Amino acid sequence: MQFIKNLITKIKISLDRDPGKIVIHPGRVWMFMFVVFFAINLVIASFSFYFFKSVSNDSPATSADETNGSLNTISREKLNQALDYLHKKDTNFEYIKNHKPTIIDPSR
């Protein structure tokens, strides 16, 4: 039991080089930053590997809506309405481009 206490005391002393806490220990800060960065990279790499494996097996995580296998199609009526709108917009643009405005410019 005394051996364990002495070992813990030696570890504390080796880590705490400044008992008065006057100086910041940059070595500890850099080691902490390295460990956090390494842990984050490990999590990201694990997720990337899992995602790669699921895609390579042709079974990526899908939502419940996509499991039924049916596709939503656009109705012809809505498509024609959108085309008419775009055609009217195009003709209106051509008209404005080719005709002078009727507003008098006050700066002239």
FIKOLVO-100199 format. One line per 8 residues: number of its first residue (from 1); their letters; for each residue x, y, z of N, C-alpha, C. Coordinates in Angstrom, 2 decimals. Example, Ala and Ser with C-alpha at 12.3 -4.5 7.8 and 13.67 -1.06 7.14 Angstrom:
% FIKOLVO-100199
1	as	13.19/-5.69/7.80/12.30/-4.50/7.80/13.20/-3.30/7.80 | 12.85/-2.25/7.08/13.67/-1.06/7.14/12.90/0.03/7.87 .
This chain:
% FIKOLVO-100199
1	mqfiknli	0.83/-1.19/0.00/0.00/0.00/0.00/0.87/1.25/0.00 | 1.93/1.22/0.78/2.84/2.36/0.83/3.52/2.56/-0.52 | 3.77/1.47/-1.21/4.40/1.54/-2.54/3.52/2.33/-3.51 | 2.22/2.07/-3.47/1.29/2.77/-4.37/1.24/4.25/-4.02 | 1.22/4.58/-2.73/1.21/5.99/-2.32/2.48/6.70/-2.77 | 3.63/6.03/-2.61/4.89/6.62/-3.05/4.90/6.82/-4.57 | 4.36/5.85/-5.29/4.30/5.95/-6.75/3.41/7.12/-7.18 | 2.26/7.27/-6.55/1.36/8.39/-6.87/2.03/9.72/-6.55 .
9	tkikisld	2.72/9.79/-5.43/3.43/11.01/-5.04/4.51/11.34/-6.05 | 5.26/10.35/-6.52/6.30/10.58/-7.51/5.71/11.07/-8.83 | 4.57/10.52/-9.21/3.91/10.96/-10.45/3.45/12.40/-10.32 | 2.85/12.74/-9.17/2.41/14.11/-8.95/3.57/15.09/-8.98 | 4.66/14.70/-8.35/5.83/15.58/-8.32/6.42/15.74/-9.72 | 6.45/14.67/-10.50/7.01/14.76/-11.84/6.14/15.62/-12.76 | 4.83/15.61/-12.51/3.95/16.43/-13.34/3.88/17.88/-12.85 | 4.09/18.11/-11.57/3.97/19.44/-11.01/5.36/19.98/-10.72 .
17	rdpgkivi	5.96/20.57/-11.72/7.32/21.08/-11.56/7.35/22.44/-10.88 | 6.20/23.10/-10.78/6.12/24.41/-10.16/5.11/24.35/-9.01 | 5.55/24.01/-7.80/4.60/23.88/-6.71/3.90/25.18/-6.36 | 4.54/26.32/-6.64/3.92/27.60/-6.32/2.93/28.06/-7.36 | 2.80/27.36/-8.45/1.89/27.68/-9.55/2.13/29.10/-10.09 | 3.38/29.48/-10.17/3.72/30.82/-10.65/3.85/30.83/-12.17 | 4.38/29.78/-12.76/4.65/29.72/-14.18/3.70/28.73/-14.84 | 3.20/29.08/-16.02/2.39/28.16/-16.81/3.31/27.17/-17.48 .
25	hpgrvwmf	2.90/25.92/-17.51/3.73/24.88/-18.11/3.28/24.66/-19.56 | 4.05/25.18/-20.50/3.63/25.04/-21.90/3.68/23.59/-22.39 | 4.55/22.78/-21.80/4.62/21.38/-22.21/3.32/20.65/-21.95 | 2.70/20.92/-20.82/1.42/20.29/-20.51/0.32/20.78/-21.43 | 0.34/22.08/-21.70/-0.70/22.64/-22.57/-0.59/22.05/-23.97 | 0.64/21.96/-24.49/0.82/21.38/-25.82/0.44/19.91/-25.84 | 0.76/19.19/-24.78/0.40/17.77/-24.71/-1.12/17.62/-24.66 | -1.79/18.48/-23.88/-3.25/18.44/-23.81/-3.85/18.72/-25.18 .
33	mfvvffai	-3.33/19.75/-25.87/-3.85/20.08/-27.20/-3.61/18.93/-28.18 | -2.46/18.29/-28.09/-2.16/17.17/-28.96/-3.12/16.01/-28.71 | -3.37/15.70/-27.45/-4.26/14.58/-27.12/-5.68/14.87/-27.60 | -6.17/16.10/-27.40/-7.52/16.46/-27.84/-7.59/16.40/-29.37 | -6.60/16.94/-30.05/-6.57/16.91/-31.51/-6.54/15.48/-32.02 | -5.73/14.64/-31.41/-5.63/13.24/-31.81/-6.96/12.51/-31.59 | -7.62/12.79/-30.47/-8.90/12.13/-30.18/-9.97/12.56/-31.20 | -10.01/13.84/-31.52/-10.98/14.32/-32.51/-10.71/13.68/-33.87 .
41	nlviasfs	-9.45/13.63/-34.26/-9.10/12.99/-35.54/-9.44/11.51/-35.55 | -9.28/10.86/-34.42/-9.63/9.44/-34.33/-11.13/9.24/-34.51 | -11.93/10.11/-33.91/-13.39/10.01/-34.07/-13.78/10.27/-35.52 | -13.20/11.29/-36.13/-13.52/11.61/-37.52/-13.10/10.47/-38.45 | -11.92/9.91/-38.22/-11.45/8.80/-39.06/-12.35/7.58/-38.89 | -12.80/7.32/-37.68/-13.69/6.18/-37.46/-15.01/6.37/-38.19 | -15.58/7.56/-38.09/-16.83/7.84/-38.79/-16.64/7.75/-40.30 | -15.53/8.28/-40.81/-15.26/8.23/-42.25/-15.13/6.79/-42.73 .
49	fyffksvs	-14.43/5.96/-41.95/-14.27/4.55/-42.31/-15.62/3.84/-42.32 | -16.45/4.11/-41.31/-17.79/3.51/-41.25/-18.62/3.93/-42.45 | -18.58/5.21/-42.78/-19.35/5.71/-43.92/-18.84/5.10/-45.23 | -17.52/5.00/-45.37/-16.93/4.40/-46.57/-17.38/2.94/-46.71 | -17.35/2.20/-45.63/-17.76/0.80/-45.68/-19.23/0.66/-46.03 | -20.08/1.53/-45.46/-21.51/1.42/-45.75/-21.80/1.78/-47.21 | -21.06/2.74/-47.77/-21.27/3.09/-49.17/-20.72/2.00/-50.08 | -19.59/1.43/-49.73/-19.02/0.38/-50.58/-19.87/-0.89/-50.56 .
57	ndspatsa	-20.64/-1.09/-49.52/-21.55/-2.24/-49.46/-22.91/-1.92/-50.06 | -23.06/-0.78/-50.67/-24.31/-0.32/-51.30/-25.46/-0.28/-50.31 | -25.17/0.03/-49.07/-26.24/0.16/-48.09/-25.99/1.37/-47.19 | -25.95/2.58/-47.77/-25.76/3.75/-46.91/-26.98/3.98/-46.03 | -26.79/4.70/-44.98/-27.89/4.99/-44.06/-28.92/5.85/-44.80 | -30.11/5.35/-44.93/-31.16/6.07/-45.65/-32.26/6.45/-44.68 | -33.03/7.43/-45.08/-34.15/7.84/-44.24/-35.33/6.91/-44.47 | -36.34/7.03/-43.63/-37.50/6.15/-43.72/-38.32/6.43/-44.98 .
65	detngsln	-38.24/7.67/-45.50/-39.01/8.02/-46.69/-38.47/7.32/-47.94 | -37.19/7.07/-47.98/-36.59/6.48/-49.17/-36.65/4.95/-49.19 | -37.12/4.35/-48.16/-37.11/2.90/-48.10/-38.24/2.26/-48.90 | -39.28/3.03/-49.24/-40.39/2.42/-49.96/-40.07/2.21/-51.44 | -39.06/2.87/-51.98/-38.62/2.62/-53.33/-39.37/3.39/-54.40 | -40.35/4.18/-54.04/-41.08/4.95/-55.05/-40.43/6.31/-55.24 | -40.53/6.82/-56.44/-39.96/8.12/-56.74/-41.08/9.14/-56.90 | -40.82/10.33/-56.41/-41.78/11.41/-56.60/-41.54/12.03/-57.96 .
73	tisrekln	-42.58/12.13/-58.77/-42.44/12.71/-60.09/-43.16/14.06/-60.14 | -42.73/14.89/-61.06/-43.33/16.20/-61.23/-44.56/16.06/-62.13 | -45.63/16.72/-61.76/-46.83/16.64/-62.59/-46.64/17.50/-63.84 | -47.26/17.10/-64.92/-47.16/17.83/-66.19/-47.76/19.22/-66.06 | -48.82/19.33/-65.29/-49.50/20.62/-65.14/-48.58/21.65/-64.48 | -47.91/21.25/-63.41/-47.00/22.16/-62.73/-45.80/22.50/-63.60 | -45.33/21.53/-64.36/-44.21/21.77/-65.26/-44.59/22.77/-66.34 | -45.78/22.62/-66.92/-46.24/23.57/-67.94/-46.46/24.96/-67.35 .
81	qaldylhk	-46.95/25.05/-66.11/-47.12/26.35/-65.48/-45.77/27.03/-65.29 | -44.76/26.28/-64.87/-43.43/26.85/-64.69/-42.84/27.30/-66.02 | -43.03/26.50/-67.07/-42.52/26.90/-68.39/-43.22/28.14/-68.92 | -44.55/28.25/-68.71/-45.28/29.45/-69.13/-44.77/30.68/-68.38 | -44.55/30.54/-67.10/-44.05/31.65/-66.29/-42.68/32.12/-66.81 | -41.80/31.16/-67.08/-40.47/31.52/-67.57/-40.53/32.13/-68.97 | -41.44/31.65/-69.80/-41.59/32.21/-71.15/-42.11/33.66/-71.07 | -43.10/33.91/-70.22/-43.60/35.28/-70.03/-42.51/36.19/-69.50 .
89	kdtnfeyi	-41.71/35.69/-68.60/-40.61/36.48/-68.05/-39.59/36.81/-69.14 | -39.32/35.87/-70.02/-38.37/36.09/-71.10/-38.90/37.13/-72.10 | -40.18/37.02/-72.45/-40.74/38.01/-73.39/-40.80/39.39/-72.75 | -41.09/39.47/-71.46/-41.11/40.76/-70.77/-39.71/41.37/-70.74 | -38.68/40.56/-70.53/-37.31/41.04/-70.54/-36.93/41.57/-71.92 | -37.30/40.85/-72.96/-36.99/41.30/-74.33/-37.70/42.63/-74.64 | -38.93/42.78/-74.18/-39.67/44.02/-74.41/-38.98/45.19/-73.70 | -38.60/44.99/-72.44/-37.94/46.06/-71.69/-36.58/46.39/-72.30 .
97	knhkptii	-35.90/45.40/-72.80/-34.59/45.60/-73.38/-34.67/46.41/-74.68 | -35.74/46.25/-75.46/-35.83/46.88/-76.77/-36.61/48.20/-76.77 | -37.31/48.57/-75.73/-38.10/49.79/-75.69/-37.56/50.74/-74.62 | -37.68/52.03/-74.93/-37.23/53.03/-73.97/-38.23/53.13/-72.83 | -37.77/53.47/-71.63/-38.71/53.65/-70.54/-39.49/54.97/-70.70 | -40.68/55.01/-70.18/-41.51/56.21/-70.31/-41.25/57.20/-69.18 | -40.44/56.88/-68.24/-40.13/57.76/-67.13/-39.10/58.79/-67.58 | -39.33/60.06/-67.22/-38.39/61.12/-67.58/-37.32/61.18/-66.53 .
105	dpsr	-36.06/61.23/-66.99/-34.93/61.27/-66.08/-34.76/62.71/-65.58 | -34.87/62.98/-64.28/-34.76/64.36/-63.78/-33.34/64.91/-63.81 | -32.35/64.06/-64.00/-30.96/64.54/-64.01/-30.58/65.16/-65.34 | -31.44/65.09/-66.36/-31.09/65.65/-67.69/-31.76/66.94/-67.92 .
